[in-house]
């Protein structure tokens, strides 16, 4: 049969294709097999994998099964070695530790990842591709994260007989490692693969930059037999954000001792904000951000725990908060009194021992919604402890009492001459002083200042630099410091104090001996109080006065019209030493050598917020009263 031209071309193409197939099989001869013919499986080899031997045969259904892949570290798996507790970010773990043993913890590298990159990638590359990018981005972000590890000792051994034991319980120690070859750091571990931090007064803080699992152990040393229970209890937490527990031994004390009497003490914080925004100040005034602990220095129960929030809560003699509520021995309020009219928090402690020295420790309870309730999962939830502030109480004569919250002399917050009959009603005592000062000021402004043309044109006023309002303010500052004297114990031997009412009886009926009384001049400055109202209505008996500062006299003279004839005596003039005091270098060491509105015990470390009030003169007081 003869083929057509088209059929001839088709036949030629088919023959050529067959020849090509035969040539392929002849050259490459592929090996084909059925699945049933496979007798053994060959391992999948990955780049850089280092296989020492065959993988152990274990069933993935075995309850103790734990995957172990050479290419992936334990942070991906998310499991800690046996006997090691895994910590979650900002979630504390509380545990006991017996002397001579170590409790082990791990903070997994997976907790170092952040979500910022993932959120951005999800917006730019939605879908499966973004998921892969997010994974890689998270791993990259974990490379340079700082881990913050902190711990507090909550319970520690106590001395069997505190009167015979002078030593404090030994401190715990934290051992830290980032090496996978040292997953249980302890005192016997390889020092080249670990570091350690000894607790300071019951607290430890450590930070390091890592992209690996962080291993650490809390070790308890052996304890002497002079202590009772030898078991410690501690709380530990880790975070990639910031400290969960913290303390600061270097910073200035943020708590200021204002004054004290025989059984109470008043302390106040620095300004809680520098903002001039009224809304911000109003918001802060609705909060009470701090708590406070107090401890008699002769009680050693908090020794070794002064920087531990939970330790102070368990052992301090007086705590501002117990079980989330303020205790009856502590009254905490917000105030604007003092420098800048800014929000501050003040604490009044009652029920203290007479003639005693105390430590006042300010603390922040952490980021929680309820004061005193610690916040798990919150950065800083374990609290922050500040450096302690020292203060003392007065003697048991009971003739000095703290008064606060006056309506007119708002800056007066200190101990004043008193009587035990006012010990349970200091509000009535404050009212006696405040009402008298307000009446004198009212007379001055309505009668004396009425003679001054305060509303005249500037060219006719008494001063181009000062106004009548400046004069009234200076007079009020001076008046409150003079008619409401700051009281100290009569047995206080400080040379800047002025004895008053030396021949009168103490509230308990005692009197100074003839020998003691004869040591002072028998003049009115020593025989009576400067303000007759004090001896008539309060009858405190002998006391010593912190005299008003001289600077208020100068400010008064500079601010008021010369027509009022105010003048200030100079050092060396008659009556100067019994009328007012002078600031000295002792003021930087917590002394108050002369009184002024808003006075408080400012140490050199706290001088940054010294109250910028001017000082006072007794002579000016007498001159002003003569004008009424």
KERO-755434 format. One record per atom (N, C-alpha, C, O, CB): x, y, z. Coordinates in steps of 0.05 Angstrom, whole numbers, plus 5000, padded with zeros to 4 digits. Glycine has a CB too. Layout:
! residues N
XYZ...
//
This chain:
! residues 628
501749765000500050005000501850255000503750275015498150005025501150424984502750674982501650885001499250935001502750774953503350995017502651195037502551475024504051545006504551205061500651625034500451905025502752065038503951975058497752035033503452295027505552455039505152515069507052505085505852715024502652575077502052635106502552395123503652415145499252735109501652155114502051905130504951835131505851725152500451675117506451885110509351825110510751985133512451875147510551885083510052245136511352415156510552325184512252325202510552705153508052225188507152135214508551885223509451855246504152085214508951695204510351445209513251495216514351365234510151255185514451685203517251755208517551865237519551805250518351955188515652025246515752145272515451935294516951935314513552355276513651735290513251525309515751355312516451285334510851355301517051285289519451115291521651265306523151145321520451045262521951525301524051685314523551685345525451675360524051975303520951715353520351725381521051465395522251465417517351785386520551235382521150975393524150945397525150845417520050755376525651035377528551015378529651185402531551105415529851115352528451425407529351595429528851455456530451475474527851865428526451315458525851175483527850955488528850925511523051065483528450805467530350585470533150695478534550575495530550415444533850915466536451035472536651125502538751105514537051275454534351235513534251335541534751105560536351125578531451465547533250875556533550655574536350535572537450435592531450435568537450535548540150425544542250585559544150465570540850405515541950855560543951025572543651055602545651055617543951295559541151085613540751155641539750925658540150925683538751375643538550725648537450485662536650535691537950435709539550265662534450685696533550755724532750495739531750305727531250945723533350505766532550285783529850335795529450535809534650235805527950165789525250195799524649975819525649755816523150205776523050025838522349825858519549875869518650105869524349825881518249675877515649695890516049745920518149685931513949445885514049865932514249925961514649675977516049685997511850075970513549455969513749205984516549095983517248925999511848995973518249175964520849075961522949205980525149105983521849105933522049435994523949576012524249426038522349386052522949866018526649326043527249166067528249336090527849256113529348956061529449566085530449736107530350036098530550096075533349656116530050206119529950486113532650616116534150536134527850636131533250806100535850946102535451216116533351346111537150986074537251296133536851546147537051786128538351786107538951586169535551996136535652246121537952416133537952476156532952406123539852476116542252616125541752916121541153006099544752516110542153076143541853366142544553496143546453386154540053466165544853736131547353876131548253926160546654006177547154136116550853896165552153956191551153776214551953826236551654236198549553566208548753386230550953206237552353096219546153236222551453166263553652996272552452756286551752776310555653156290552252526273551052286285553352116295555052026280549352136264553352066320555351896332554651606328556451436326555651956362552051536328551251256325548351246319547051456315551751096351547151006317544350986311542651096333543351086357543550696306540351216326538551326346537351106362536750896351536251496332536851146388535750936405532850876396531451056388535751006434532150626397529450546390527550596413527550446432529350246381525850806410523850866431521250926418521151036397524751106449519150846431516450896421515651176427515751266450514450696432514651326407513651596413511151586430510251796439513051736387509951356434507651336451508351286480506651286498505751116442510951236485511951186512511451446528512251656519514951106512510251426553509751666569512251826575512152066579508251596594514551686577516951816584518551916560520851996562518751646601517251896537518651966512519252266512517552436517516851896488521752326505522652606502524352626477526452506476524152706527523452766456524952776431527652906436527953086452523452936410529652806423532352906426533652916398534552716387534052726445533653156386534653196359537253356360537353556374532553336342539153256346541753396347541653676335543253846342543853236332539753726318539653986304538054186320538254426313538453946277536554106340534854296355535554286384535854066396531854226351535754526397536354536425533854506442531654496431537854786433534254486468531954436486529954666487527654626495532954376514530854906479528955136479526755096459524555186464530455396473527254946437525154896418523254676428520854696424526354816391524454486442522854266453521154366476518854276479524654036462522254556493520754666515520654496540518854536556517954716506522454316543522554146567525054196583527254236571522353846559524854186610527254226626528253956634526753756635526554396651530953936640532053686650530653596676529353756689535053706654530953346682529653236707530753386731533153436733530252936709528953456750529653596774530053896771530854026790532153486785529454006747529754286742526954406737525354306721531654336717526354636750523754766747523954976725525755146726522854896774522154966706522055166684520455406693518255386704520855046659521655646690520355896697519056026673520156026651522356086710516656136677515356296657515956586662516456666684512256246657515956756641516657036645514957176666512457176664516357176618516257306685514957466705512957306723511157426734513457696692513357056725511656886742513556766764515256606757510156656726513256846789515156756810514656466818512456366815514856936834516756346827516556076838517556086867519756176872518255876821515855986885516655976914517455696921516055506913514356086932519555666936520555396942522255406968523455606974522155286919522255186983523955147006526655036996526754896976522654967027528755097011531354977006532654917033532855087050533155166988533554667035534854577060537854637059539054617037534354267064539054717081541954787081543554557069543154317074542854837109545554637053547254447039546154337013547454167001547754227058543854437004542654336979542054566961542254806969540054186985541354506936540854706915538254636901537754406894543254716895536654846896534254816879534954926852536055146849531754956892534154776830535054846803532654956787530354866790536254606789533255146769531255266752532355316724534855316720530355536764530555346705531355406677529455606666527055596670531355146660530655806652529055996637529555946608531656006598529756296645527555826593528055736566528455966546527356176549525755566556530155906526530756106506528256186490528156406479532956006487526356006489523856066475522456306487520956446473521955826475522856356513521656586526522956856519521957066526521756556556525156846504526557086496525357206471525857446465529457036491523657056456522557156430520657386435519257396456521156936415520557566416518657786417516757766394517157616375520058066417514557916395512457896375512358146357510658156339509857866388514258336361514058576344514458516315512958606298516058786353516558356309517058296281514858136268514158176245519658146278513657946284511557776273509157946266507757886246510757566293508558146282506258316276506658466250504858496234505658506299509058576247509658726222509558546198508358626177512358856224510658306200510658126177507958026170507257996146512457886183506257996190503557896185502058106169500358046152502057826211502658356174501258566159502258596131500758656112501558836174504958536127506058576100505858326083505558346058508958656103505958086095506057836080504057636091504857446104508857716080501457686087499557496098499857216085500557196061496757596094499157016100499156746089501456576100502856656118499356756059501756336088503856146098506656256097508356186113503655896082507256426076509956536074510556706099512856696109510256696049508656866108509057036131509656876156511256956172506657216135508356646158508756476182511656396183512856396205506956226181512856316161515656236161517456466167519456436182516356116134516856706157518456936162518257016192520157096204517557176145515756986203515457056231517056876249518256966268512457036239517156616242518756426257521656506257522956506278518356136247522756566233525556636232526056896245528156936258526356646202524157086243524557346255524657316286526257446299522257536247522857156297522857116326525456996336526457076356520556936334526656796321529156676329531356886328533156886345529756436311531257056307533357266305533157456328535257546339533157406278530657536336530357726357531157626384531857786401527457816358531157366388531957256413534957266418535857216440530856976416536557316397539457296398540657486418542657406431540657336371539657726421540957926438539158026461539358256468541758156421537557846472535757936493537257906520538857736525533257756494536658096538537658096565535657946583533258006582538258376575536657766599535057616618535557736646537857766654535657316617533357796661533557896688532557686707530257596706531858166691534357596725533657396745533757536772535757656779535557146743531757496788531757616815530457426835528857256827530157886815531257456860530257276881530057426907531757606912531957026883528257346924527857446951527757216971526457016965525357626953529157246993528857057015526357137031526257357042531357047033524456957033521957017047521956917076520857047094519656897033523256697081523556577108526356497112527656387093521556347113527456547136530156457142530356367171528556427187532156687136532456217178532756127205532856357225533956567218535255947208531656327248531656537269533256437293533356197299528756607277534556627307536156557330534456437352532256537357537656807340535456227365533956107387533756307411531656327423535355847397535956447417535956647438537256907426539756927426537556547463535657097416536757337404538557497422540257647413534557517394538257467448539857627467542657517469544557657478538657627495543157267460545757147462547057097435549457047434545556887476545557127414546557077387547057347373545157497368544656897371549557397365550157647351550357607321550257797306552757757362550657357312550957307283548157297270546157237282552357037278548157367244545757357228545757097212547856987207545457607209543456997204543356757187544956807161544857027150540456677180546356607152547956637127546056687103543756597103549756397121547056817083545456887059545456657039547356497037546557137046543356637023543156447001545056546979545956766979540256416991545656366960547256426937545956326912544856106911550156306940546056496891544956416865547256356846549056516842543156646853547256116834549156026814547856026787545555926784550355746821549156136766547956166740549756056718552256076719547456466734548555926698549955816675548355836650545855806651550755516681549755886627548455876601549455646585548755616561548856136586551155476597552355256583550555006584549554936605555055186594549954886561548454636562549954406575548754196582547654546533552554446580554154246594554154286624555354136639556954246583552754506634552554556662549654646668549154876672554654776672547854456668545054516671544154506701541854546707543354316656546054466719545554466748547754606762549254486777545254166758547954876758550155026771549855016801547655056812550155316761552054976815552054956844554855006855556655036838550954676854555255006881557955076891560154886881562454966881557855066921559454636874561454446864561754446834563254286823560754166874560254616820560354626791562854736780564554856794557954776781563154706753565554806739565455116738563555226726565654686710567255236751567255536753567555666727566655896723569355626772568755536707569055656681566455656666566155796645571155506665564455516675561855496661559555606678557255546673561355206654560155766698558055876715559056126729561556166732557055676736557256286739557856506756556056496780554156326780557656786741556356666799554756656823554356936835556057106832555956466844552156966850551457216863550457146891548457006894549257376847551857246911550857206939548657416945548857646937553257236959546557326958544357506965545357726983547157696999542157346979544257966979544758196996542258257012540258337001545658446979542458227038540158277056537658147045535458267044539658577059537957887036535557737028534757776999532457696992533357797046536357906983535557956955537857916936540157976943534358246952537357816912539357786892538257876865535957826859540357486891539958006849539258096822541558036804543858096809538558406822540857906781542957826762541857866734539457796729543957536766543457966715542457986688544757906669547157956675541458266681544057796646545957716626544657716599542257686597547157436632546257756578545157756551545757476539548057386538546457976533543757346529544057076519541857006499539757136498544056866542542356806482540356706464539856406471538456276456541256736435540956316493540756036501538956006525538256196538543455906505538455756532537155696558538955796580541355786579536555396561537655906601539156006624538555816648536155776655538356306631540655706659540355526682541355656707543355796706541855256677539955626729540955736754539955576778537855446776540056036757541455586799540855446824540955626848542655806849542755206828539155586867539155736892540255546914538955346920536255836899542455626925543855446944543655566972543955806977546855416936543055386991542855457020545355357034545855117033540255347033546855527048549155427062548455287088546155297097551055667069550355157100549855037126549355247147550555467146552254857134547655177167546855377187547655277215547555047221543755417186548555477231549455407258547055307275544755367270550655657271547755167296545755047314544455267332542655197347546854827331545455507331544355717348541655817336540355987349546255957351540955727312538455807300536355587302537055347306538955877270533855667300531655477302531455327276533355187268529055627308529255347262528855207237531155277218531855517215526155267225532155077204534455137186533555157157535155187139536454917189530955127152529955137125529455427116528455597131527354977122530355487091529855747079527455717060526855507050532355857064526055947056524055957035524656197018525256417029521155967047524556176992525256396974523256406951521756226946528156366964523356636938521756676914523656766891525256946896519456886918523456636868525256706846523556756821521456626817527356476841524456926804523056986779525057076758527257176764520957206783524357036733526057126710524357266690521957216688527556876697525657436674524157596655526057696633528457746639522657836668525057736609526557866588525758156586526658296567526057716561524158256604523158526604524558706624525758916616520158536609524558626649525858776670525758606696524658386696524559056675526758726718526758576743523958526753522158696751528358726764523558286765520958226779521258326808519358446818520357926777523558266821524158376847526458566843528158526826524858146868526558776860528858956857529259106883527459126900528359156834531659216887532359386909534559566900535859526879533259216934535059776915537059976907538560066932537460226948535860206891540959986935542560056959544160316954545160436972544459836967544460386928546060616921544560886920545561096927547360576894541960866912540461116909539861246935539961126957537861056894539261506934538461656958535961536969534261446955538161956952535661546996533261457009530961627000531061867000533561457040528761496991526461646982524461707004522161796998525061486959525161657029523361697051524761897070527061867077522761437066523262107078524362317095522962307122520562297124523962597082524562317143523562337170522862627176524562807176525662227191520262667181519362937187519763007216521163197223516362967179518562847234518962887263517762647278516462477266517563157272518062647304516962437320516262547348517262757356518962197323514662397362514162447391514862197406516462037397511162537396513762167430514561937446513561667436514861467442513661977474511361667421510261407412509661397383508561197373507761357428510161617368509561617340511661757323513361897334506861757335511561727297513361857279511961907253510261757244515961677274512762127240511562207214513862207193515962327197510262487216513362067171515262057149513762117123511362067121516661777148515262217104514062307079515862247055518362237059513362607080514762197032516362147008517162416995516162627003514861976988519062396976519562626959517162666940515262516941522262586943517362876924515162916904514862676887516762556878515863166887512362596883511762356867511662416837511462236820509162226875511762676830511862746801513063026799512963186818508962746789514163086776515063356769513163496750513563726742517863346758511063356742509163456723507563686735506663676758507363236712507163896719505464116727502564086716500964266719506664386717502063866704499363816693497463756716497763566731499363576673495463926720493563886743492163616742491663496763491464106742491563516718490163256715491963036725491062856739489363206686494563056719496462846728496762856758496662646771499162896714496963096770497263116799494763016813494862876833497763406806492463076802489862986813489662686813488762556832487463106799490662566791490562276789492362146809491661946822491362186760494762256813496662146832495562166861495961996877499362276830494162386866493062426893490962226900490362196924491862706895489962086880487961876886489261596891487861406896486061846862491861586889493361336893494961346918495361556930495161276869495861106927497861086948499860876939499660646945496460996976501860976924503660786910505560626927506660426918505160936890506060716952508060596969506960466994504760537003510160796976508460277005507960177031510460217048512460297037507159867031510260167074512560227091512760017113510659927123512360507102515159957121515759777143517459927164519060097157517159517133517059867189518659987210519659777229518259577234516960197226522059817239523359617256525159747277526859917270525059417239524759677302526559767323529359657318529659417313525459677352531359827319534059737312535059517331536959377324535959967312533959497355534759287374533559017368534358817380534159377402531559007350530358757342531758657317531758797296527258797337532958427318534658327296533158147276534358027259537058177307530558137279529057937263529157987233528857797217526157937272529558237225529658297196532558307186533058357162528258547189534458267204537258267194537658047174536957817178539258227218538758127151539057937129536757937110536757787091539457667140534758107115532358107098531458397091529258437081530057967112533158587095532358867092531858947063530559157058534459047103532658787043532058857015530158657003529758646979534658866999528958487019527058287010524258377017523558417040527658017022522558416996519858507001518258297017516958367037518358566974518358047008516857837023518057787050516557717069516857577007520757827053521957787079521058007099520457947122524957797077520958257090519958467107517058427114516158477137520358737093515458337095512558287100512258077122510258087137511158207075514057887123513857667142514957727170513957627190515157417132517057897171518557927196518458217208518958237232521357847192517958417193518058697203516058727226513858627225517458897181516958877247515258927270512659067262510458997271516759087291512959267245510659427236510659437206512559517194510659717249508459357194508159367165505759537159503659507172507859077153506059717140503759887132501459727121499159797124504660087111502159497109500059327097500359047106502558937105500159347066498158917114498058637120495658517106493458617108497858587151496258317090494058187074492558377057490058357054492158037093494058567045492758757027491358987039490059147025490858607010491459017066490059237080491959387098493859267109487659127097491559657100493159817118492559737147490259707155492660117113494659717163494359637191493659877208493960107199496959507201492659827232491760037250494060207260493660437268490259927273496560107261498860257271499960447251501660607258500960057280498960437226500060617205497760757192495860637183501660457185498061017190496061187175497561307151499361457154494861407194496661227128497861327103495961517089493561447084498661097084496861747081495261947067496862077046499362077046494062157087495562207027496862367006496762657014494762747026495562316978498762807007498963087014500463246993502063126978500263127041499963496991501463676974503263856990504664026979499563846957503363827016504963987034507863967026508863757019504463917063509364197028512164187023512864296996511364446983513263917026515264226987516464336963514664316938513664096932519064206957514164536925512864546899509864486899508664486878514164356882508664436923505864366924505264126906503064106894504164606915507163936905506863696889505863466906506163466930509563626876504663256894503663026909505862876923508062836912502162836890505362806948507162646964505462446980503062486984508962816982506662236990505362047007506662057035509062047037505361756996505062087056506162097083505061857100502861757095505462367096506761777119506061557137506361647166508461757173507861317131504261607181504461657210504361397225502361247223502161847220506461327240506661087256505961147285506961337296509460957253504360977297503661007325504360747340505060547327500661067329504260757366504860517382507860447383508460217388503360287371509560637379512460587380513460607409512060707426513960787362515860507414517060517440518360787444519360907425519160297444518260887469519461147475522561127475523660917479518561247503523861347469526761367469528061147454530061027463527761377498527061087430528060857415528860947387527861147376525960627413530660787375531460837347530260637329530060397336534560827345529360717305527960547287529060577259530460767252524960617286528460377243528960387214526260407200524360257206530560137204526060597182523660617165524360537136526260657124522460907165523060337125523760237099521360267080519260157084524459937101521760427060519760477039519860267018522060177011520060757027517560177008517559976988515160016969513060116977517459687000515559936944513459926925512459646922514059466918514360046897509859596925508859326925508759196898507958966895506059316936509559336877509659216850507159296834505359426845509758916852507159216809504959286791502559106797502158896785505759256762500859206815498359056822496059246825496559486829498758886848493759146822491359316824490559366853489159566858489059186810491459206872490759236900493359286915495259126912489258996911493459496931495859556947496659316964494959196978495459806964499159246962500159026979499758756966501058566975498859027005498158716945497758466932499658446909499458606890494858426924501358246909503458236889502358116863500657946863505758066899503358216841502258156815503957956800506258006793502058406798502857716796504257516779503757586750501657666742503157226786505857536734505657596706506157886699506057956675503057506696506658056718507158346713510058406718511258316738505258516731511158566701513958656705514058816731512458996736514958836680516058756748516258886774514258796794513958926815516059176770512858586789510758496807511658416835510058396853509258276795514258356837515358266863516058486882516758436905517758106859515758746873516258966891519059076890520958936881515658896919519359326898521959456899522359566927520559686939522159686878524759516939525359606966527459826965529559796952526259366983526960046979528860266980530660257004530160097023527260536979532660417004534560437026533060537051531360707049536960617019533860437074532460507099533060787108535160897102533260307121531160907123531361167135531361127166529660987176529161357126533261257180533361237209531661457222531661677213536261257218530361387244528961587260528761497289529161257294526061637248528261687307528161627335525661737347524461917336530661737350524861627370522561737385523561887409525861857418520661507393521762057420522562217443522062067469521161837470520862487443522662207492522462077518519562037527517762127513524062237539519261917550516561857560515262077576513162037588516661607577516362327575515062547589512362607577510562697591516862797589512062557551509562597538508762887534506462947529507462467553510763077535510063357531510863467504511063707501511363517553511163287485511563367457509763177440510062937442514563347448508063287424506263127407506263237378506263477374503363117418506163047358506063127330503263227324501263097331506862897312503063447309500463537299500663567268502863637258499563817312498563507255498463517225495863637216493963667231498963237213495763687190493263767176491964007188489464017192491263537177493564217194492364467204491064617181491964597158494564647217488964767187487464907167488765167158488665237134484664967177490065307177491365557170494365527166495365577144490865767192495765427186498665377183499065107171499864917184500065397211498465087145498464837131501164697130501264457127497364867103503364847132505964737130507064637157509264527158507964937119505564677178506464587205505764297208503364217209505064757227507764127209507463837214509863747230511763647219507163677187509763787256511963707273510963687302508563737307514363907271512663607320511963577348511963857361513764017357513963397363509863907377509464167390509164117420508563897428507064327379509664327437509264287466506364187472504464297461509764557481506163987488503663857492503363757521504963827538503263627473501363597525500763477551499463207546497963177526498863667568500063007562498862737557495862737554494762547543499662557579494562937564491662947561490762977532488462927525490463177578492663067515492063097487493062857470492762857446493363357476494262657483495462437468493462287451494162187430496862247487490962277460488962137444487362327427485462237414487161977462487962587428486362777413488163007404487863237412484062887431490062937386491863137376490463337358491463557352494163007361488063267348486563447331485763697348485863917338483963317320484963657373484263877390486664047397486564297398482963777417488963917400491464057405492164237381492964467384493763867412491964127358492664277334490764517330491664727322492464097309488264477337486364697334486964927352486565157345483464587340487964877377488665097395490865267382490665517382489664977422492965137372495165287360494165427334494765667330497465107354492765287317492065387291490165627293490365827279490865167274488165607311486265817315487566077325486866297316483965737334489466037343490866277353492466417331492366657328492766197376493966257315495566367293493766507273494366727263497266157279491466387266489666507247488466767257488066957241487366307241487966787283486767037294488867267293488167497287485866997323491367197299493467407298493867497269494167737264496167297309493867307250494167377222491867547212492167737197494467127205489467487221487067637213487267927222486568107207484567507225488267967246488668237256490768387240490368627233489468237286492868247233495068377218494068467190494568687181497368187215492568297176491768357149489468567149489368727131490868107135487668557168485368727167485868997181484369187175483068597181487769017198488269277212490969397204491169637197488169227242493069237205495769347199496069397169496769617161497969157209495569197153495869217124493769407111494169497089495768947111491669457126489569637115490669927113489570087099487069637133492869977127493970247126495870287102496770507097495570307152496370067087498270077065496670097039494869937034500069827065497370287021495870306995496770086976498270136957496470586983495769856980496569626964495569646935496869536917495569366976493369786930492169796904493070046888492070096867489269786905494970196899495870436886497370376861498370146858497570606906497670556842499270516818502170436826503070506848499370766801503570306809506170196815508070426823509870376839507370046791507770656812509570886819509170986847510871126858509171106799506870906859506271006886506470786907505970836931503471126887507170546899507370326918509970336934511870476926507070056903509970186956512370196974514770056962517070096971511670067000514369896941516669756929515969676901513669606895517369496946517969686883517569596856518069296854517269166834519369746837519369176874520068896873518268726889517868486883522968856883516968836910515268676928512468796929512069036924516468656957510568626935507768716936506668656964507968536980505968576914504168746968502868686994502468396997502568297020500168836996501968246976501667956978504267826987504167637003500767836951506567926978509067826987509467867017510467697031511467956972508568097026508768167055507067977071507867877092507968457059504567927062502767757077503867467078503567337098499967757064504967377056506067107055508367077074508566877089506867027027510167277074512567267092511667277121512767147138514467507086509567437126508567457154507367197163507867107186506467687156505867067146504566807153506766597159506566447178502666717131508766577141510866377145512366427172512866237187512866397122512866677177514266747202512466697226513266577246515067047202509966777225508066757247507666457255507766397279505366877239507166287236506666007243509065867256508765707274505865847218511465947248513865827260514365937288515665807305516265887243513366177294513866307320511766227341512566157363513966607316509266237334507166187354506665887357505365807376504666337346507665727339507465437342510265317343511365227323505865307318511565317367514365237369514764937365512964777371515465317397516964867354517764587350518964487376520864607386519764557325517964267386518664167413520663937412520463767395516064077427522563937431524363727435524463647465523763807482527263797424525463407470525763317498527563507514529463617503526863037499526863537539528563717556531263587560533263737564527163767583531463327560534063197564535863187539538063077540533762917575534863307517536463327493538663537497537963767503534763397468541163467494543363647501544363807477546563937479545663497513543063817455543963967431544164267439542364377452541963927407546264387430546864667439545064867425544765087435549664737433543764797403542064987389539264997401537565157391541964917360538564837421535964827433535665037456537565087470535264547443533265157458532765357479530865237500528565167494531465607466531865217525530065107547527865307553528165547552531765067573525465197558523165357565521765237590521964997596521165357541520465407605518865337628520365157648519264957657516265197619522765237655524465057671523565017700524164817712527265157671521965207711521065187738518365057741517265017763521065457752517064987718514464867719514664567722516864447719512864937694512464437729512464147733511964007707510564107689510364067754513163767704512563597681509663497684508563507707514563357679508363407663505663307665505263087686503063057697504663207638507362937692507062717712507662817741507662657760508962487706508163077744508563197770511463237777512063377796507363017790513363117763516163147768517063427762515863567746517862947752519263517775520363777770523463747767524563547777519663977792524663937755527563937753528663977781527564117798528564157734530963847787532263887813533264177814533564317794534563687817533664267839534664547842537364577828537864797817534964607872538964367829541564387816541264417785542664577773543364147822539464267774539064277745537864547737538664667717537264057735535864647753534564897746536565137749536365327734532164937764538265117769540065347774542265367753543665567751541465317801542465167735544465177714543565367692545165427674544864897702541065457692540065637671539465907683538865937707537465517659539766117667539066387676536166407684534366287671539666597654535566547705532866577715531566817701530667007714532766607746531366797674530167007658527666907645527166657645532067117637525967087635523467007624523766817600522066647595521867257615525966847585526466667562526766377571526266197555528966757547527466327596527866057606525565967624524965727626530466037621524266157637522266097657519466047645517765917658522066317677518966137621516366107609516566047579518666077567514666367614514265967568514065937539513966207526513066397538511665767531514866227502514766487488511966577483511266817485516266467461510166387477507366447473505866387499505666147506506166277449504866577513503466527538501166327536500566187556502366787549499966307513497766127509498565837516496965677525496666137480501165767510502065497514501965417544501065207551504965467504502965597561502965537590500165547602499565407621504865737605498465717591495765757602493965527595492465417612494666017592493865437569491865247560492964957557491464767556490765337534495664937554496764667548498464567571498364327577498464687523499964737585501664667608503464427602503064217614499864617632505364457585507064227579509264167599510363947600508364267552509864377616512164347634514764397619514664507596512264067646517064337631519664397618519964247591519364007589521964317636520864397571521464277545523564457532524364667542518864267527524664367509526564527494525364587467524064417455529264387492525964827457524864917431527064937410529265027415523565197435526364837386527964887362527165167353525065207342527564667340528965357356528265637351527765687321528865557304530465827361526065887316525565957287528166057274529866167288523366177285528366007249530866087234530866387229528766507225531065937207533266497229533566787226532766887199531967117196536466857231532866717178532366817151529466917147529067087130532866597131527566807162524866907159524567197168522967347158522966727174526267267187526167547195527167727172525867937167527967597220529267647159530267807137528267827114527868037102532967697127526967597108524967597087522667777094521567907076524067307081521867777119519667947128520268237124518668397114518967887157522668317133523568597130523668677101522868907094526268647144524768507084524968567055522368577041522068727021526768367042520368437051517768407036515668607045513868667030516668137040515968727069513868897080514769197079517169257077513168817109512769377080513469667079515169747103514769647125510869827078516969937098518670037119516970177141517770207164520670237108514570267133512770397152512070227176511370327197510170487138512169957172511469777194513769747214513369627235510769497183516069847208518369857226519369587235520369557257517670017250519169387218520369127224523369147223524469277205519268907205524769017241527669007240528568737251527168607266528969237256531068667245532168407253534668447270536468587261532768227228534768327294537168337309539368167296538767977282536668247338541768237302544068097290545367917311544967957335546068297279546867707303548267537322549967707340551467887331549967327307549867657366551267817385549568027399550268117421553667947373547268097387545468287400544168147424543867907424543368387380543268307444541868187467539368037458537868137442541168417487538967797468536667647462536767487436534967327431534267817460538967517421539167377395539167077400537666927386541667457380540766977418541066687422538566547434538366307432543466637440536866697446534366587458531966637440529766557447533866697486532366767417530166847400529966687375527766607367530467137393532166627362532066467337534666337332536766397344531266647314534666147313536965987308538166037280537066187264536365697311540365897275541865937250542365657238542965467252544566087255542065637212542665387198545665337200547265517198541765397169546365087204549265007205549664767187547864667175550064947235552164667187552864437171551464187182551263987168555864397170550564197207549163967219546563907204545563677205548664017248545364107191542864067177543163867155541163727148541864327166545563837143545963637122546263357133546263167117548563717106546363327159546563067172544062987186544062827205548963057191541863107178539263027190538363197213536163157224539362747198540063377223539263547245537463777235537663857212541663667260535763877253534164117247535064317268533964327290530964067248536964487261538064677280536464927283536865077302540864747271534564977265532665197269530065117254530164967234533765467258527865227263525265147252524265327230524865567230523165147275522865217211521665367189519265197178519164957183523865407166517465327165515165177154515964957135517565007117513165367140515064717140515764487124518364357132519564207117515964567095519364417156521864307165521764007168519663897175522664427192523963877162524163577164527163507165528863667159522863437140527663257173530363167177531563087149531162867140530562927196532963277137534163227111537063157113538663327123533763477092537762917105540562837105541862927079540463007060540862527108544562917078545963017054544962877029544862997008548962977057544262617031543262467008540562556999539862516976543262167013539062677017536362767010536163067005533963177002534462687031538463207005538463487002537463586976536863826972541163597007537163406956536263486929533563616930532863776913536263246911531863536950529163646952528763816977526563826988527163416951530863946985530664117009528464327005528264446983533264257015526764357025524564537022525564827022526864907041522464497045524964987002526165256999524665467015523865677005526265336971524265407041522865607057524965787071527165707075521065467079524166037076525866217091525566177121523766027129525366507083527166317137527366257165526166477182525166677171530166207173526266447210524566617227526066777248528366717254522666437241524866977259526067137281523967197303521767287297527167397270524767147328522967197350522667497354520467587360524067067376524767647350524567937354522468057336520968237344527268077349522367967311520468067292517667997302515768157298520867947264517267767314514667697324513767897344511467997343514767417337515567967363514768157384514068427371512268557380517068187404515668507351515168767338512368757325510868957326517268827318511768537311509268517297506968527316504868647311509168267280507268387339505068377358504568657370502268727377505668177381506668817373506369087383504669257364503469447373509169207387504669187338503169347319500169277319498569427308504269307291499369057332496568967331494869117351492469067353496468667337
//
